[in-house]
Amino acid sequence: MALDLASTQDLCALAERLEASDEYRVLRRLHVPSQYEADDGQPKKTAIFLDVETTGLDAARCEIIELAMVPFTYAQDGRIFKVGMPFQELREPSHPIPPEVTAITGIDDAMVAGKSINMAEVAAFIQSADLIVAHNAGFDRRFMEMFCEAFTHKPWACSMSQVNWQAEGFETLKLAFLAATAGFFYDKHRAVHDCHAAIELLTRPLPKSGQRAMAQLLARARAPGWRIWASQAPFEMKDALRARGYRWNADGVGAYKAWTIEVPDERKDDECRFLQEEIYGRTQIINCRKIDAFDRFSARD
């Protein structure tokens, strides 16, 4: 059977034959539906999946070059229903885009020349949203709060850290690899494509627990947690802190210019014990504050 003459049905049959052989693994291109679950009349809320492409990793110094936001409706049990029309805009930064960023994203200076993102339009787009979701919300939220104040008043969730992918058999948290493990591929590293891929993952049952990924994300987003600062930690302990997941709050945004981490409620005591025993080597007061979805992942105090 010639592939160039094959219908979609023929191609699906070929893929099934390859997979049945145990010698091949087939990835299918993501085709985004306008609706996942049929409307059953249950109360629904609106979330926005957000992704930004930037000139670098430091929100205090780097700039947004692309913003995508995809709205979708969901129920409290994690079912996802309609997927709405996306907001997607490019933005020209004040300095040339680094070559390494262009290599990853495909966005170059010519593409963003003269482009801007209207802050009022962004604020209006998220006004009715009950939740903002990002894959690595600790990165995206910092950029968005500096760009548009409206994001400081919204609860946030993270599809990377608030779904236990590794316990479900996924070996990495990178979005493209999660998608590949789940059996599909997409045009990665453009913001709107990343949003659609992440929403697709959230609709699926997790392979071991059977729980919907969105349901697990919502449960963790609703749970209280703690922001902990390793204030005045010895410089030589920076690698140990980084390895444990701490971030350096370089500009002192928030309460302390220090290494900081956000942990769930049940990990607070262990984290304080780790700092006292492994970092400071003595008993001392640990700076910490209880947080929820409205301030989790934010650089604000």
HELIX and SHEET records of a PDB file:
HELIX    1   1 LEU A    3  LEU A    5  5                                   3    
HELIX    2   2 THR A    8  ALA A   20  1                                  13    
HELIX    3   3 PRO A   99  THR A  105  1                                   7    
HELIX    4   4 ASP A  109  VAL A  112  1                                   4    
HELIX    5   5 MET A  119  ILE A  126  1                                   8    
HELIX    6   6 ALA A  137  PHE A  147  1                                  11    
HELIX    7   7 GLU A  149  HIS A  153  5                                   5    
HELIX    8   8 GLN A  166  GLU A  168  5                                   3    
HELIX    9   9 LEU A  175  ALA A  182  1                                   8    
HELIX   10  10 ALA A  191  THR A  203  1                                  13    
HELIX   11  11 ALA A  213  ARG A  222  1                                  10    
HELIX   12  12 PHE A  235  MET A  237  5                                   3    
HELIX   13  13 LYS A  238  ARG A  244  1                                   7    
HELIX   14  14 ASP A  265  ARG A  267  5                                   3    
HELIX   15  15 LYS A  268  PHE A  274  1                                   7    
HELIX   16  16 LEU A  275  TYR A  280  3                                   6    
SHEET    1   A 2 ARG A  28  ARG A  29  0                                        
SHEET    2   A 2 PHE A 184  PHE A 185  1                                        
SHEET    1   B 5 ILE A  80  VAL A  83  0                                        
SHEET    2   B 5 ILE A  64  TYR A  74 -1                                        
SHEET    3   B 5 LYS A  45  THR A  54 -1                                        
SHEET    4   B 5 LEU A 131  ALA A 134  1                                        
SHEET    5   B 5 TRP A 156  CYS A 158  1                                        
SHEET    1   C 3 ILE A  80  VAL A  83  0                                        
SHEET    2   C 3 ILE A  64  TYR A  74 -1                                        
SHEET    3   C 3 PHE A  87  LEU A  90 -1                                        
SHEET    1   D 4 ARG A 247  TRP A 248  0                                        
SHEET    2   D 4 TRP A 259  PRO A 264 -1                                        
SHEET    3   D 4 GLY A 225  ALA A 230 -1                                        
SHEET    4   D 4 ASN A 287  ILE A 291 -1                                        
END                                                                             
